[in-house]
């Protein structure tokens, strides 16, 4: 899961280091000590949120440099969220900053719990505003809740999450292994009004004799080894979401008890008599055909209908067209940074192999192949051999030089147009060609102008 980017602007190196250490688990943290560094980092990385100290050099005792930095960041991106930090004596200036467009302000010394809450909310609001702006402009967002996809299948999935998340209805997620079913469950949870935890359970990974206790808990003495009372996951997920992966593997006795909970929102611990009420939302997922399991007598029909109030099917990666290249480039960027190879790029042959592979393991397989390729790559280019996809190329008819050149040109032009939302002048500038030349390429390569 990719983390939002946070820029910390403060002239005190110790504070920058401490804040980075405290927040690195939740954010990709960038730091800057002055206005020029802040503006450069902001332009290069486009952080979701900036934490800005008003006292910056060359006049750290004067808030004007911090206010000027705020103005520069907002001029670069009016939708960015800047949280101003000031001392108690500078509270009036912090209020001035909010009037000038800052998202919020915090008074030193900073309470870390409060800071985390403010940052989390700022990131959430920034994401919603960016989505709304994209929809207003008719642009399909390529990234949504840590999922990437510009294909029609993924855009439909994103719309499904937006509609269903605010409800408390049970959801059944279908799809092949590796398509991202748990990511959809997490997205539904994050966008729901509930503030309880997200607890995932793999029904196939827990022994049958322990699964009932794991889900519903047990009383002391309920069975051999039950020395203390223990809450189950349904109880622990109260006010939140319980995600039941591989729901088709649920044993029949547990199916009965889960059905009763879904009907009445009540259950009893193993060995207990007291009824416990819980508002836990249940989201289930499976890669098997549950209707066939119902017909074969392996899965209760009444439980199926309780779980399948709302159903969504995850598209296989092979059905998502150009999403393969989008996801592969995102993986290359993340794994390249992780392994100290930030400037890696795909060769034309590797992109061709990626687009032609059938991806039986779906997104999980793609992630694994790209990470392995980053580790194994010797130069600055990731090849089809690094991806272990040479067999795909060998099975394809060979390109002529002209076909290969046109394939690369088409990919580069389409990518540039996507990034610049169809703006010819900006795309031509990135490609290093004139606008007339770009128009000629679009015509020659048969690229849709919309």
Protein Blocks (a to p, Z undefined) as FASTA:
>chain_A
ZZdddddddfblklmmmmmmmmmmmpccdddfbfklmmmmmmmnopabdcddfbdcfblk
bcklmmmmmmmmmmmommbccdddddfklmmmmmmmmmnopabdcdddddfklmmmmmmm
mmmmmmmmmmmmmmmnopacfbgghiacfbfklmmmmmmmmmmmmpmcdcddeddehilp
mmmmmmmmmmpmbfbdcddddfklpcfklmmmmmnopaehkaghiabccddfklmmgoia
cddehkllpcfklmmmmmmmmmnopacdehiabdcddfbdcddddfbdfklmmmnopacf
klmmmmmmpacddddfklnojmmmmmmmmmmmmmmmmnopakgccdfklmmmmmmpgoln
lmmlmmmmmmmmmmmpmblbdcfklnopmmmmmmpccddfklmmmmmmmmmmmmmmmmnn
opaklmmmmnopafklmmmmmmmnopafZZ
